[in-house]
């Protein structure tokens, strides 16, 4: 279940030691302090290699004013938080800006973390996707970021959150869901290049050795089953674009790094991980696996779309608009 990071105590001490309580700031100065609107990239206190940006709509100002009263009367619901995890391209700004119109119209905050490349080798693009490598604990860093947000913006609901991601981000998202389902209100998984099934295979192909990889962490299937909104997305033409230079690069690297952590931050260590199936087949296979485990999820195949985030966004926004966490925010 949820836990802090190895940096957690120090990070929390740093936050609680701030000389000013963010809620003391007059509401009309929130934008001047870059605490409303497009938030500049902030370094995560527990791992400053990782940064994050947010979009916070004007509706937050009303909540901020109410919180300043220090009473429990008439506190409006907190803003739901949508966490959008970037793809291999690290396009965190696009992850934020593509949802701004939705955020403004529905009173929702958007979080877009940025996990750097090259932490586990010069060719490392994938380390965050598997959550853990020798150099990065991406899952725990995200939890620290959410804890920071709960302190700086107490009017935002940072637990549970709506979690979504495209391509490499979708790999992170469904693996994070396995470990921390109690922190997720809804989840959207769009066109991951590889998937992790709930089966005895080793991580990240399966979850058989999850206690070894994640320090005695367990999977609580009953909690995953209670997530109300789970949806898989993929473009109709995605598989046509799935073969190309990226696959050739992986093959080239696999011949040179062997079983070392190397270029893809652990993705090449298990040579069985890369299935020959395309993204559509992989998601159909994952959906079947989840159904067998009692996890209800939809699979939406977007017509005429390839492996393209922009082409999938309209369908994902339509799904967001129907999520219970968006329609009925937490108090």
Backbone bond lengths (Angstrom), bond angles and torsions (degrees), N, CA, C in turn:
res aa  C-N    CA-C-N  psi(-1)  N-CA   C-N-CA  omega(-1)  CA-C   N-CA-C  phi
1 X - - - 1.468 - - 1.528 109.19 -
2 X 1.314 116.44 -170.20 1.460 119.46 -174.22 1.515 111.49 -61.44
3 X 1.312 114.82 147.03 1.451 120.46 177.88 1.515 108.47 -152.29
4 X 1.333 115.98 167.53 1.454 119.79 175.56 1.509 110.36 -88.13
5 X 1.319 116.73 -174.60 1.457 119.96 177.08 1.515 109.24 -101.53
6 X 1.334 114.68 172.89 1.464 118.54 177.23 1.519 110.51 -66.50
7 X 1.343 117.14 -16.96 1.463 121.88 177.76 1.530 110.56 -96.28
8 X 1.325 116.44 1.35 1.455 120.63 -164.20 1.519 113.80 -58.32
9 X 1.327 117.87 -48.14 1.463 119.76 -175.89 1.520 112.06 -60.52
10 X 1.325 116.67 -44.22 1.454 119.99 179.35 1.525 110.56 -65.56
11 X 1.329 115.96 -43.18 1.459 119.44 -178.89 1.519 110.99 -62.33
12 X 1.326 117.17 -43.96 1.462 120.21 -179.74 1.526 110.63 -66.42
13 X 1.331 116.78 -35.61 1.467 119.74 177.28 1.520 109.98 -63.60
14 X 1.331 116.82 -41.55 1.459 120.38 179.29 1.525 110.91 -62.06
15 X 1.329 116.75 -41.69 1.459 120.42 -179.79 1.524 110.52 -65.93
16 X 1.328 116.32 -49.33 1.456 119.74 -176.06 1.519 112.63 -70.67
17 X 1.339 116.76 -14.98 1.447 120.29 179.63 1.514 113.87 -89.85
18 X 1.334 117.08 3.73 1.458 119.57 178.57 1.520 109.75 -60.12
19 X 1.318 115.37 140.72 1.466 119.33 -175.42 1.520 112.27 -73.00
20 X 1.335 117.35 -22.55 1.457 120.56 -179.35 1.518 110.69 -121.91
21 X 1.303 116.00 134.66 1.455 121.34 171.94 1.531 107.34 -76.99
22 X 1.339 119.17 124.21 1.471 120.51 -178.40 1.522 113.64 -55.34
23 X 1.336 117.37 -28.49 1.462 118.52 -179.24 1.525 112.21 -72.28
24 X 1.341 117.99 -12.30 1.462 120.39 178.18 1.526 112.45 -76.47
25 X 1.320 117.27 -17.82 1.462 120.89 -178.36 1.524 110.11 -66.58
26 X 1.347 118.82 128.54 1.463 120.45 176.10 1.524 110.81 -55.30
27 X 1.319 116.58 138.74 1.461 121.29 -173.88 1.520 112.46 -58.91
28 X 1.344 117.32 -33.28 1.463 118.85 -177.46 1.531 112.24 -72.81
29 X 1.345 116.94 -7.82 1.466 120.66 177.78 1.534 113.05 -101.58
30 X 1.317 117.06 1.51 1.463 119.90 -178.20 1.524 111.90 -59.27
31 X 1.328 116.68 -43.34 1.469 119.08 -178.85 1.527 110.47 -69.59
32 X 1.327 117.53 -38.80 1.466 120.07 178.48 1.527 111.31 -62.69
33 X 1.341 116.54 -30.65 1.466 121.49 178.80 1.530 111.74 -87.77
34 X 1.316 116.75 6.25 1.473 122.54 -177.49 1.529 111.54 55.46
35 X 1.332 115.42 42.93 1.458 121.80 175.69 1.518 112.04 -110.88
36 X 1.333 116.16 1.50 1.463 123.08 172.70 1.518 106.82 -138.08
37 X 1.318 116.59 149.38 1.461 121.08 -176.73 1.520 110.27 88.57
38 X 1.330 116.31 -147.18 1.466 120.85 177.17 1.527 109.15 -78.67
39 X 1.320 115.94 115.61 1.461 121.27 -176.61 1.527 109.21 -89.42
40 X 1.338 118.75 126.42 1.473 120.25 177.33 1.530 111.01 -57.44
41 X 1.322 115.78 154.24 1.463 119.65 178.80 1.524 110.14 -57.14
42 X 1.328 115.51 129.75 1.457 123.09 179.61 1.526 108.41 -113.37
43 X 1.329 116.82 141.77 1.462 120.76 176.15 1.521 109.55 -78.17
44 X 1.320 116.69 135.48 1.459 120.69 173.99 1.527 108.60 -68.53
45 X 1.321 117.33 131.32 1.463 120.53 -175.76 1.523 112.47 -63.02
46 X 1.320 117.72 -34.67 1.463 119.62 -175.53 1.520 113.26 -82.31
47 X 1.328 118.17 -21.30 1.465 122.31 177.73 1.523 107.25 -153.08
48 X 1.328 115.93 94.34 1.457 120.11 -171.08 1.522 113.54 -73.98
49 X 1.327 117.53 -0.36 1.462 119.84 170.64 1.525 110.47 -72.31
50 X 1.316 116.13 -23.39 1.462 122.40 -178.56 1.519 108.67 -101.40
51 X 1.317 116.31 134.58 1.465 120.77 179.00 1.524 109.37 -126.73
52 X 1.322 115.25 174.70 1.463 119.11 -179.81 1.518 109.85 -156.31
53 X 1.318 114.64 152.45 1.454 121.66 175.24 1.522 108.41 -127.90
54 X 1.315 116.01 157.10 1.461 121.02 178.13 1.516 110.00 -133.86
55 X 1.317 114.90 162.61 1.459 121.29 162.43 1.519 106.31 -122.45
56 X 1.337 115.67 124.77 1.461 121.41 -178.68 1.523 108.04 -121.85
57 X 1.325 118.09 116.05 1.466 121.15 -175.80 1.523 112.39 -71.73
58 X 1.321 115.09 166.71 1.468 121.24 -177.28 1.525 112.61 -60.70
59 X 1.319 117.66 -24.61 1.464 120.16 -179.78 1.526 112.10 -56.68
60 X 1.330 116.56 -22.12 1.461 118.99 -178.91 1.528 111.56 -65.29
61 X 1.314 117.43 -29.26 1.474 120.61 -177.22 1.524 111.39 -59.05
62 X 1.327 116.72 -39.35 1.466 120.25 179.35 1.524 110.49 -64.78
63 X 1.324 116.54 -42.94 1.461 120.27 178.58 1.528 110.03 -63.95
64 X 1.329 116.28 -41.04 1.466 121.38 179.75 1.532 110.50 -59.20
65 X 1.321 116.93 -44.69 1.465 120.58 179.39 1.525 110.86 -61.11
66 X 1.324 116.28 -41.36 1.459 120.31 -179.49 1.522 111.36 -65.70
67 X 1.334 116.27 -40.33 1.464 120.09 179.90 1.525 111.70 -64.46
68 X 1.326 116.79 -28.07 1.461 120.13 179.62 1.522 112.52 -68.15
69 X 1.329 117.04 -18.70 1.459 120.05 -178.99 1.522 112.16 -73.82
70 X 1.352 116.37 -15.65 1.466 121.80 176.87 1.527 112.44 61.08
71 X 1.325 117.29 26.05 1.463 120.60 175.95 1.521 108.60 -123.03
72 X 1.312 115.48 163.47 1.459 120.41 179.57 1.519 112.23 -93.21
73 X 1.332 117.01 2.16 1.458 120.54 -177.89 1.522 110.92 -82.73
74 X 1.323 115.59 136.39 1.468 122.19 171.52 1.528 113.59 59.21
75 X 1.322 118.30 30.97 1.462 120.07 175.78 1.525 108.54 -78.31
76 X 1.317 118.29 119.96 1.466 120.22 -179.88 1.521 110.61 -70.14
77 X 1.338 117.51 162.06 1.473 119.54 176.75 1.526 110.82 -57.91
78 X 1.315 116.10 144.34 1.459 119.88 175.97 1.526 110.19 -68.25
79 X 1.330 115.51 155.13 1.458 119.20 177.40 1.525 109.56 -70.05
80 X 1.332 118.42 131.99 1.467 119.68 171.97 1.523 109.49 -62.64
81 X 1.325 116.67 152.11 1.461 122.04 179.17 1.528 109.58 -117.27
82 X 1.333 115.61 122.33 1.459 121.89 173.65 1.524 107.61 -100.44
83 X 1.322 116.92 121.99 1.465 122.77 178.72 1.523 107.62 -102.77
84 X 1.332 116.47 116.81 1.464 121.98 -176.12 1.531 108.64 -112.02
85 X 1.329 116.91 111.61 1.465 122.39 -175.05 1.525 110.14 -90.89
86 X 1.324 116.33 129.45 1.465 122.07 -174.29 1.525 112.93 -69.72
87 X 1.321 114.60 163.38 1.461 122.48 174.91 1.528 109.78 -85.11
88 X 1.323 116.41 -172.13 1.463 121.44 179.85 1.522 112.05 -56.61
89 X 1.322 117.93 -29.78 1.466 122.19 -178.63 1.529 113.06 -69.24
90 X 1.318 117.12 -11.29 1.470 121.10 -178.90 1.534 112.17 61.95
91 X 1.321 116.78 38.54 1.461 121.62 -176.95 1.527 110.86 -86.32
92 X 1.322 116.21 60.61 1.463 121.10 -175.92 1.524 112.40 -63.77
93 X 1.329 117.43 -34.56 1.472 120.00 178.71 1.524 110.19 -63.36
94 X 1.327 116.92 -41.83 1.466 120.32 176.73 1.522 110.79 -63.33
95 X 1.325 117.03 -40.05 1.464 120.59 177.29 1.526 111.36 -58.05
96 X 1.306 116.62 -36.54 1.470 121.33 178.28 1.522 111.71 -77.37
97 X 1.330 116.11 -54.28 1.460 120.54 -170.64 1.520 113.29 -68.67
98 X 1.322 117.90 -27.45 1.464 120.46 -179.86 1.523 112.38 -67.85
99 X 1.334 117.28 -14.25 1.462 121.16 -177.46 1.522 112.98 -113.31
100 X 1.333 117.95 8.01 1.468 120.41 -175.58 1.529 111.81 -64.66
101 X 1.322 117.76 -45.81 1.468 119.75 -179.96 1.528 110.24 -60.19
102 X 1.305 116.65 -41.94 1.468 121.01 176.67 1.527 110.48 -62.63
103 X 1.327 117.09 -43.31 1.463 121.37 -178.97 1.524 111.31 -61.92
104 X 1.329 116.39 -43.17 1.464 120.34 -179.59 1.529 111.89 -65.42
105 X 1.317 116.56 -41.43 1.469 119.86 -174.93 1.525 113.05 -77.64
106 X 1.335 117.16 -22.33 1.462 119.69 -176.25 1.529 113.29 -115.84
107 X 1.329 118.04 0.75 1.456 119.96 -179.77 1.516 112.27 64.34
108 X 1.331 115.53 55.56 1.463 122.09 -175.76 1.524 109.35 -126.79
109 X 1.323 117.88 140.21 1.462 122.14 174.12 1.527 109.31 -92.58
110 X 1.332 116.19 148.00 1.457 122.56 -179.01 1.528 109.03 -119.27
111 X 1.320 117.03 131.75 1.464 123.11 175.05 1.520 109.20 -117.53
112 X 1.342 116.40 131.02 1.464 121.83 176.63 1.527 108.88 -129.72
113 X 1.325 118.07 99.38 1.472 120.43 176.35 1.526 111.00 -71.89
114 X 1.327 116.09 161.70 1.466 121.97 176.21 1.528 108.69 -131.00
115 X 1.332 115.53 108.68 1.460 121.69 176.88 1.525 108.38 -96.17
116 X 1.325 119.08 121.16 1.466 120.66 -175.13 1.523 112.40 -70.53
117 X 1.315 115.31 156.47 1.461 121.89 173.73 1.532 109.46 -87.98
118 X 1.336 115.72 172.85 1.473 123.89 172.12 1.524 114.08 65.62
119 X 1.327 118.07 25.41 1.464 119.74 175.16 1.523 111.59 -78.67
120 X 1.319 116.78 -32.65 1.462 121.65 -176.97 1.520 112.83 -111.48
121 X 1.315 117.22 23.13 1.454 120.32 179.92 1.512 110.37 143.29
122 X 1.314 116.07 160.47 1.459 120.61 -174.09 1.526 112.01 -62.08
123 X 1.339 117.39 -28.98 1.458 120.80 179.95 1.526 112.73 -100.10
124 X 1.319 117.47 8.75 1.469 120.33 -175.32 1.523 111.26 -67.28
125 X 1.318 115.45 114.31 1.461 122.19 173.86 1.524 111.53 -117.70
126 X 1.335 117.04 -13.54 1.462 120.77 -164.48 1.521 115.53 -113.81
127 X 1.313 119.58 0.04 1.465 120.19 -168.60 1.526 112.90 -56.66
128 X 1.326 118.61 -37.42 1.465 120.49 -177.49 1.528 112.33 -70.43
129 X 1.322 116.94 -24.76 1.468 120.80 -172.98 1.523 112.58 -66.93
130 X 1.338 116.30 -33.58 1.465 120.88 -179.44 1.524 112.46 -90.61
131 X 1.336 117.25 2.48 1.466 126.65 177.10 1.524 113.93 77.18
132 X 1.335 118.82 -40.50 1.461 120.43 -177.08 1.523 111.32 -133.13
133 X 1.323 116.14 133.08 1.462 122.93 166.23 1.525 106.58 -137.78
134 X 1.313 117.24 -175.85 1.465 120.08 178.16 1.523 111.43 -64.66
135 X 1.327 117.20 -26.97 1.466 120.70 -173.49 1.531 114.00 -106.58
136 X 1.323 118.82 -9.18 1.465 119.96 -173.07 1.522 110.76 -145.94
137 X 1.340 115.13 136.91 1.461 122.53 171.34 1.526 107.05 -117.24
138 X 1.317 115.36 75.98 1.460 120.46 -170.00 1.520 112.40 -63.15
139 X 1.323 117.58 -36.27 1.458 120.09 -179.42 1.521 111.37 -64.73
140 X 1.331 116.39 -43.96 1.463 119.88 -178.60 1.527 111.94 -71.44
141 X 1.325 116.49 -32.36 1.464 119.64 176.79 1.527 110.08 -64.76
142 X 1.335 117.76 -41.18 1.466 119.25 177.74 1.522 110.84 -61.78
143 X 1.320 117.72 -40.49 1.463 120.03 177.38 1.522 110.48 -61.67
144 X 1.326 117.73 -40.62 1.464 120.39 176.68 1.529 111.35 -62.35
145 X 1.323 116.79 -40.95 1.469 120.21 178.16 1.525 109.90 -61.26
146 X 1.308 117.39 -43.79 1.466 120.64 179.01 1.524 110.88 -63.27
147 X 1.325 117.35 -36.86 1.464 120.49 176.65 1.527 111.35 -66.27
148 X 1.333 116.70 -38.61 1.466 120.03 176.05 1.526 110.51 -61.41
149 X 1.316 116.07 -45.13 1.463 120.56 -179.02 1.523 110.82 -61.13
150 X 1.326 117.13 -39.34 1.463 119.75 -179.39 1.521 111.80 -63.35
151 X 1.337 116.91 -26.96 1.466 120.50 178.43 1.530 111.56 -84.14
152 X 1.326 116.75 -45.03 1.467 120.31 -175.62 1.521 111.32 -75.78
153 X 1.340 116.39 -36.63 1.466 121.74 -179.82 1.530 108.82 -126.35
154 X 1.329 118.49 75.77 1.469 120.21 -176.83 1.522 113.82 -64.67
155 X 1.320 117.09 -13.79 1.458 120.80 177.31 1.514 113.50 -85.51
156 X 1.341 117.32 7.01 1.461 122.38 175.50 1.523 108.42 -108.83
157 X 1.311 116.82 135.24 1.463 121.56 179.53 1.525 109.26 -81.92
158 X 1.315 117.15 100.86 1.465 121.87 -178.50 1.527 112.99 -96.75
159 X 1.318 116.98 4.27 1.462 120.98 178.51 1.529 108.29 -162.68
160 X 1.368 116.77 105.87 1.461 128.68 5.64 1.530 111.32 -87.33
161 X 1.338 115.31 169.23 1.461 121.88 -178.82 1.525 109.94 -125.03
162 X 1.333 114.51 165.20 1.460 121.31 168.86 1.526 106.57 -92.85
163 X 1.313 117.52 122.41 1.465 122.41 -173.90 1.524 109.72 -114.06
164 X 1.336 116.04 130.05 1.457 120.45 -179.82 1.521 109.75 -143.07
165 X 1.319 116.30 157.16 1.456 120.10 178.35 1.512 110.72 -168.07
166 X 1.327 114.96 152.50 1.468 122.67 179.96 1.523 109.75 -116.01
167 X 1.330 116.73 137.73 1.457 123.67 174.13 1.535 110.11 58.77
168 X 1.336 118.39 -116.33 1.459 119.90 177.65 1.514 111.98 -59.44
169 X 1.336 117.04 -34.30 1.455 120.57 176.54 1.515 112.54 -64.08
170 X 1.335 116.48 -34.24 1.464 120.81 177.92 1.522 111.43 -68.68
171 X 1.338 116.54 -31.53 1.464 119.32 174.50 1.529 109.92 -62.27
172 X 1.331 116.01 -47.96 1.465 120.78 177.72 1.526 110.27 -58.06
173 X 1.325 116.38 -45.87 1.462 121.85 -170.82 1.526 112.04 -61.69
174 X 1.336 117.82 -49.84 1.470 116.92 -174.85 1.526 111.34 -73.97
175 X 1.332 117.20 -26.80 1.470 119.15 175.69 1.531 110.92 -72.72
176 X 1.332 116.62 -38.18 1.463 120.61 175.85 1.528 109.77 -62.97
177 X 1.326 116.90 -39.28 1.465 120.86 179.52 1.524 111.56 -59.57
178 X 1.328 117.15 -38.15 1.463 119.96 179.14 1.526 111.60 -60.34
179 X 1.330 116.48 -38.35 1.466 120.91 -173.70 1.521 113.53 -87.84
180 X 1.331 117.10 -32.49 1.468 120.46 -172.92 1.527 111.52 -131.69
181 X 1.321 119.17 53.07 1.472 120.27 -176.25 1.519 113.53 -63.50
182 X 1.339 116.79 -26.45 1.465 119.39 -179.20 1.519 112.20 -70.49
183 X 1.340 117.22 -13.32 1.465 120.74 179.20 1.519 111.73 -97.04
184 X 1.331 117.55 6.30 1.457 121.56 -174.56 1.524 110.32 -121.37
185 X 1.338 115.59 126.11 1.459 121.41 176.26 1.520 111.61 -91.95
186 X 1.333 116.81 -30.99 1.462 122.42 179.91 1.516 107.47 -158.95
187 X 1.346 116.58 154.34 1.458 119.34 -176.12 1.521 110.09 -145.01
188 X 1.350 115.25 134.96 1.464 123.04 176.65 1.519 108.73 -122.25
189 X 1.317 116.40 125.96 1.464 123.00 -174.60 1.519 107.41 -121.31
190 X 1.334 116.95 110.24 1.461 121.27 -172.06 1.526 111.66 -114.49
191 X 1.320 116.19 111.81 1.468 124.24 168.40 1.524 114.97 53.60
192 X 1.339 118.77 53.92 1.468 119.22 175.48 1.525 110.91 -69.92
193 X 1.322 116.33 146.24 1.456 120.91 178.28 1.511 113.03 -75.68
194 X 1.327 117.51 -25.00 1.461 122.24 173.65 1.519 107.73 -146.37
195 X 1.323 116.47 154.70 1.460 120.60 -177.37 1.520 110.08 -128.47
196 X 1.324 114.54 157.63 1.461 122.57 176.07 1.520 108.37 -111.07
197 X 1.307 116.29 117.13 1.457 121.44 178.72 1.526 110.41 -86.63
198 X 1.304 115.83 155.26 1.457 121.37 172.31 1.528 107.70 -83.42
199 X 1.331 115.12 84.75 1.463 120.55 -178.82 1.528 109.17 -154.00
200 X 1.330 118.70 175.09 1.474 121.30 -173.61 1.526 115.52 -73.24
201 X 1.330 118.73 -3.89 1.464 120.01 179.36 1.532 109.93 -62.26
202 X 1.347 118.42 153.82 1.473 120.48 179.60 1.526 112.36 -69.90
203 X 1.316 115.62 154.01 1.464 123.43 177.06 1.529 109.77 -64.26
204 X 1.339 118.10 138.14 1.463 129.64 6.44 1.526 114.48 -97.82
205 X 1.345 117.98 8.14 1.465 119.38 176.68 1.527 110.59 -70.11
206 X 1.341 115.69 -39.17 1.452 122.40 177.98 1.515 109.79 -140.01
207 X 1.325 116.07 -163.02 1.468 120.46 -175.76 1.529 111.94 -122.10
208 X 1.336 116.28 19.08 1.459 119.92 -174.19 1.512 115.16 -63.67
209 X 1.329 117.43 -33.75 1.472 120.49 -177.49 1.521 111.97 -113.25
210 X 1.311 116.98 31.00 1.469 120.42 -173.19 1.526 111.97 -62.51
211 X 1.336 117.45 -31.60 1.460 119.87 178.85 1.512 113.16 -66.82
212 X 1.337 117.27 -28.10 1.457 121.24 177.26 1.524 111.18 -78.19
213 X 1.312 116.76 -41.43 1.464 121.21 -176.55 1.523 111.12 -72.26
214 X 1.338 116.84 -36.06 1.462 121.03 -172.99 1.527 112.48 -117.81
215 X 1.325 116.72 39.08 1.468 122.02 171.09 1.527 112.51 50.54
216 X 1.323 115.24 62.78 1.459 122.88 175.13 1.525 113.44 66.45
217 X 1.317 117.01 18.96 1.461 120.80 174.41 1.528 109.53 -66.63
218 X 1.320 116.31 147.39 1.459 121.58 178.56 1.523 110.07 -119.88
219 X 1.325 115.16 159.76 1.458 120.78 172.73 1.524 108.10 -99.98
220 X 1.313 116.17 124.13 1.458 122.04 179.24 1.525 107.84 -102.19
221 X 1.330 115.04 90.75 1.457 120.97 -173.91 1.524 111.89 -60.81
222 X 1.321 117.45 -36.19 1.461 119.89 -178.79 1.520 111.49 -64.10
223 X 1.338 117.19 -31.89 1.469 120.12 178.56 1.527 110.00 -73.98
224 X 1.329 117.60 -40.51 1.466 120.62 176.07 1.523 110.00 -59.86
225 X 1.314 116.95 -41.31 1.464 121.14 -178.70 1.524 112.26 -62.66
226 X 1.329 117.07 -23.29 1.467 120.37 -177.98 1.524 113.40 -85.65
227 X 1.333 118.53 -6.41 1.467 119.90 175.50 1.525 107.86 -66.66
228 X 1.311 117.39 121.18 1.465 120.71 -167.73 1.516 113.21 -76.19
229 X 1.323 117.80 -36.45 1.463 120.86 -174.51 1.521 109.58 -121.19
230 X 1.321 116.31 109.49 1.462 122.85 178.01 1.523 107.53 -130.96
231 X 1.328 116.90 125.13 1.463 119.58 -177.78 1.526 110.61 -139.96
232 X 1.334 115.40 139.11 1.458 123.60 174.79 1.524 108.23 -106.38
233 X 1.327 116.81 136.72 1.461 122.04 -179.45 1.523 109.68 -125.56
234 X 1.325 115.88 144.24 1.463 120.56 173.83 1.523 108.23 -159.07
235 X 1.320 116.36 146.56 1.452 120.83 177.68 1.518 111.53 -77.37
236 X 1.309 115.73 145.70 1.467 120.94 -179.86 1.524 111.78 -58.55
237 X 1.330 116.92 -34.74 1.461 121.77 -177.73 1.535 112.50 -102.86
238 X 1.307 117.06 15.13 1.465 120.11 -176.03 1.523 112.09 -57.78
239 X 1.324 117.06 -45.39 1.462 119.80 -175.69 1.519 112.81 -63.84
240 X 1.339 116.92 -24.93 1.458 119.99 177.62 1.519 111.12 -65.97
241 X 1.356 116.02 -25.33 1.459 120.74 -176.17 1.529 112.19 -105.49
242 X 1.336 116.79 1.83 1.469 120.08 -174.31 1.524 112.96 -79.86
243 X 1.321 116.91 -17.88 1.467 120.27 -179.12 1.519 108.61 -100.95
244 X 1.303 117.44 132.47 1.456 118.92 -179.79 1.504 111.89 168.13
245 X 1.340 117.02 -152.57 1.468 121.22 -175.52 1.523 114.16 -58.47
246 X 1.349 118.00 -33.01 1.471 118.74 -178.45 1.526 110.83 -62.91
247 X 1.334 116.65 -43.65 1.459 119.76 177.76 1.514 111.95 -64.89
248 X 1.330 116.11 -38.17 1.462 120.35 177.91 1.528 110.71 -64.66
249 X 1.353 116.26 -39.46 1.461 120.18 177.95 1.520 110.87 -62.87
250 X 1.321 117.97 -43.63 1.462 121.06 179.30 1.529 111.00 -60.87
251 X 1.326 116.27 -42.26 1.462 119.68 179.35 1.527 110.57 -63.98
252 X 1.323 116.59 -41.77 1.469 121.38 179.30 1.521 110.76 -61.78
253 X 1.349 115.62 -44.71 1.460 119.96 -178.81 1.522 111.89 -68.66
254 X 1.337 116.88 -38.44 1.463 119.82 -177.00 1.519 111.58 -62.04
255 X 1.322 116.73 -30.59 1.460 120.38 179.03 1.524 111.58 -72.67
256 X 1.337 116.68 -22.09 1.462 120.46 -174.27 1.523 113.94 -102.84
257 X 1.327 117.06 -30.94 1.465 118.61 -178.02 1.515 112.46 -96.90
258 X 1.339 117.17 -14.56 1.459 119.97 178.24 1.511 111.72 57.85
259 X 1.312 116.38 -126.27 1.459 120.94 -177.86 1.520 112.69 -97.41
260 X 1.330 117.76 12.95 1.463 119.59 179.79 1.510 110.34 -77.25
261 X 1.337 116.29 163.48 1.459 120.48 177.76 1.512 109.71 -62.45
262 X 1.324 116.24 -57.33 1.452 123.85 167.25 1.502 117.95 48.78
263 X 1.330 113.02 -139.10 1.447 122.27 -159.68 1.509 115.23 -59.25
264 X 1.339 117.61 -42.86 1.447 118.52 -174.80 1.519 112.34 -105.21
265 X 1.333 116.25 30.70 1.459 120.38 172.35 1.516 113.79 56.06
266 X 1.328 116.82 39.23 1.451 119.68 176.60 1.510 113.65 103.77
267 X 1.333 118.19 -15.19 1.451 120.29 -176.55 1.514 112.35 -65.23
268 X 1.344 117.56 -22.83 1.455 120.59 -178.59 1.522 112.16 -95.96
269 X 1.308 117.01 -6.08 1.465 119.12 -176.39 1.522 110.91 -63.95
270 X 1.328 117.10 -42.83 1.449 121.30 176.06 1.515 107.91 -95.40
271 X 1.324 116.61 101.86 1.458 119.84 -173.89 1.521 112.40 -66.50
272 X 1.350 117.07 -17.15 1.458 119.95 178.81 1.524 112.11 -80.02
273 X 1.340 116.56 -9.32 1.461 118.56 -171.91 1.514 112.71 -61.98
274 X 1.334 117.16 -41.56 1.454 120.11 -175.18 1.524 109.68 -77.48
275 X 1.330 116.96 101.52 1.452 121.07 178.88 1.523 109.78 -77.10
276 X 1.332 117.77 150.38 1.454 119.93 178.96 1.516 112.89 -72.73
277 X 1.337 118.10 -12.43 1.452 121.12 -176.25 1.523 111.27 -71.26
278 X 1.348 115.96 155.25 1.452 120.86 174.99 1.513 110.58 -81.37
279 X 1.341 116.11 -179.74 1.467 120.01 -175.03 1.526 111.94 -67.33
280 X 1.328 117.86 -37.90 1.463 119.99 179.01 1.524 110.60 -63.71
281 X 1.306 116.57 -48.33 1.464 120.23 179.18 1.523 111.04 -63.13
282 X 1.344 116.42 -38.07 1.465 120.12 179.48 1.527 111.06 -62.53
283 X 1.341 117.14 -41.48 1.460 120.11 -179.94 1.525 111.42 -71.70
284 X 1.317 117.35 -36.27 1.465 119.45 175.55 1.524 110.21 -62.92
285 X 1.321 115.95 -40.93 1.463 121.44 177.42 1.526 110.87 -64.35
286 X 1.343 116.78 -41.92 1.462 120.96 178.94 1.522 110.60 -65.66
287 X 1.337 117.17 -41.65 1.461 120.58 178.17 1.530 110.80 -60.21
288 X 1.326 117.37 -43.50 1.467 120.89 177.83 1.527 110.77 -62.26
289 X 1.327 116.19 -42.35 1.463 120.85 178.40 1.522 111.02 -60.41
290 X 1.324 116.38 -42.74 1.463 120.15 -179.52 1.521 111.80 -69.26
291 X 1.322 117.45 -40.21 1.461 119.82 177.50 1.531 110.72 -57.86
292 X 1.327 116.09 -40.62 1.463 120.41 178.85 1.523 111.57 -64.14
293 X 1.338 116.55 -24.87 1.465 121.94 179.59 1.528 112.28 -96.54
294 X 1.328 116.72 6.19 1.457 120.19 178.25 1.511 114.98 81.09
295 X 1.337 117.24 19.06 1.469 121.67 178.81 1.523 108.36 -99.35
296 X 1.306 116.65 116.60 1.462 121.72 -178.08 1.520 109.36 -87.23
297 X 1.323 117.36 125.95 1.462 120.03 179.16 1.524 109.98 -150.10
298 X 1.322 115.24 153.36 1.454 121.93 176.53 1.524 109.24 -96.77
299 X 1.331 115.75 155.11 1.460 122.07 171.60 1.516 107.49 -125.01
300 X 1.331 116.08 115.16 1.466 120.69 -179.95 1.523 109.45 -108.51
301 X 1.327 115.56 118.79 1.459 122.31 177.24 1.526 107.23 -98.67
302 X 1.319 116.87 113.97 1.467 122.06 -173.56 1.531 109.18 -84.43
303 X 1.337 118.00 120.30 1.469 121.08 -177.18 1.528 112.68 -60.59
304 X 1.324 115.46 140.83 1.473 123.79 173.26 1.528 114.05 63.34
305 X 1.311 118.71 7.44 1.468 121.14 -178.75 1.522 110.12 -96.04
306 X 1.331 115.70 139.86 1.455 121.37 172.97 1.512 109.77 -98.30
307 X 1.332 115.62 -152.05 1.470 119.76 178.03 1.520 107.82 -85.54
308 X 1.336 114.70 79.87 1.457 121.10 -170.11 1.521 109.03 -146.00
309 X 1.332 116.86 117.14 1.467 121.23 -178.23 1.519 111.44 -59.22
310 X 1.324 117.05 -46.36 1.463 120.86 -177.04 1.523 111.38 -58.59
311 X 1.327 117.05 -36.39 1.461 120.59 -179.43 1.528 112.35 -70.67
312 X 1.331 117.03 -25.53 1.461 120.82 -178.75 1.524 113.13 -91.58
313 X 1.326 117.29 -19.24 1.468 121.01 -173.82 1.527 113.49 -56.27
314 X 1.344 120.36 -46.03 1.472 118.38 -179.65 1.529 112.86 -55.82
315 X 1.325 117.22 -42.47 1.468 120.02 179.09 1.522 110.93 -66.38
316 X 1.316 116.47 -37.29 1.459 119.82 -179.74 1.528 111.03 -69.69
317 X 1.322 117.05 -36.19 1.468 120.03 177.46 1.526 110.41 -67.29
318 X 1.332 117.31 -40.96 1.469 119.75 176.18 1.525 110.54 -58.16
319 X 1.324 116.18 -40.50 1.463 119.86 177.42 1.529 110.76 -65.34
320 X 1.332 117.08 -43.61 1.463 120.80 178.95 1.524 111.40 -57.53
321 X 1.315 116.18 -40.75 1.466 120.36 -177.67 1.523 112.55 -62.56
322 X 1.325 117.22 -23.20 1.462 120.88 -178.99 1.525 112.98 -98.23
323 X 1.330 117.45 -5.26 1.464 120.28 -178.81 1.524 111.20 -65.48
324 X 1.318 116.54 137.27 1.458 120.54 178.95 1.524 111.57 -61.20
325 X 1.315 117.61 -34.44 1.468 120.86 -179.27 1.519 111.84 -66.18
326 X 1.322 117.42 -25.89 1.465 122.04 177.70 1.522 110.43 -87.20
327 X 1.312 116.57 -42.74 1.473 121.46 -176.99 1.525 112.06 -72.45
328 X 1.326 116.46 -30.25 1.469 120.48 -177.56 1.529 108.83 -133.12
329 X 1.340 117.73 79.76 1.476 122.00 -176.20 1.522 112.40 -61.04
330 X 1.335 114.79 153.56 1.463 120.84 178.12 1.522 110.34 -72.25
331 X 1.328 118.47 144.56 1.474 120.85 177.31 1.520 111.17 -71.65
